[in-house]
Amino acid sequence: MKTETGISEVNRKAIAKELAKILADESVLRLKTRNAHWNVEGGDFYEKHMFFDVQSMELDKIIDTVAERMRSIGHYAPASMKTYLGLTHLSEQIVELNDSQVHQRNSYGS
């Protein structure tokens, strides 16, 4: 399908390449957010659980918008974790202890 956007194919390809990186970052961040949502512990469990749930929904909207933008300029959006891990700026570091109070104390040096 030929897409008429007023943007040259070279520029659309460059834009799609950058959008794919954003899509990868947002998708990996969403997965990390879901991990926190599912596994958070601590006295403020409910508040953090709900926070991560809302955050995940917001990331879904961003991901959808970026993927749709890629399609609107005539390129396919990547949709595999393998591809995302090759494009993302984020790490896959996993912390075993997921107690929000411990992370908060550690984050502020207490």
N, C-alpha and C positions, 0 to 999 in steps of 0.2 A: 504494500500500500504506500503510495507516494503522499507524503505529508506536506502541505503547503502552510508554512508558518511565517515566511518572510525571513527566516534564518537559514543561512547556507548549511549544506550537509556537513561540512567540516566543523562548523560551530555547533551544530546540533549534536554531533558526535562528542565533541569536547564537553558540552553541557551535560550530556547523558553520562559521561564518565564521572564527572563530579557528583551528579545526582546519585549515581550508584554507590559512591563512597558515603554519602549522607544516608542513603537507605540502609547500607550495611551498619553504620554507626547506630542509627536509631533502632534497627532490628536487634542488634546485639544488646543495646541498652534495655530494650523492652524485655528480652529474655532474662537479663540480670535483674531487672525490676520484678519480674514474675518470681524469680528465685527468692528474692527478699520478701515478697508478698507471702509466698507459701511457707517460708521457713523462719520468719522473724520470731524472736522470743523476747521475753522480758516483761516488766511491769507495765509498760506502755504498749503491749502487744496490739490491742485493738486499734489504737490510734495509728500506729505504724502500718498495720495490716491494711487499714482503710486508705491511708496515704498512698501506699504502693499500688493499691487497686486503682485509684483515681489516676495516678501517674501512668500506669500501664494503659489505661483507656486513652489518655492524651497522646501517648506515644503511638497507639494504633492509628489515631487520626493523622498524625504527622507522617507515618509510614505510608498510609493510603494516599495522601496528598502527593508525596514525592514520587511514588510509583505511577500514579495517574499523570503526573507532569512528564515523566519519562515517556509514557505512551503517547501523550499529546504531541510530543516532538518526534514521534516515529521510531522510538527505540523500546526494546523490551526491558522490563525491570527484572533484575536478578532476584531469585527467590529460593536460594538454598543456603544453609548454614555454611557449607564449605566455601561457597563464593563470598559470603559475607565475611568470614574469617580472613579471607585473603585481601579484603578491601578495607576493613575497619581500622580505626585508630585505637580502639579499645582492647584491653587484654581480657583473657578468660580467667583471671585469677579468682579463685573461690576461697572464701574464708570459712573454716569449719564452724567456728562459734558465731552464731548469728543473733546474739543478744544486743539489742539496740542500746541498752544502758552501758555495756562494756565498750562498745564502739564510741559512744558519746564521750565517755570518760577518757578513752585513749586519744580521741581526736582533739580534745582540749588540753591534753597533757596532765590530767588529774590523776 
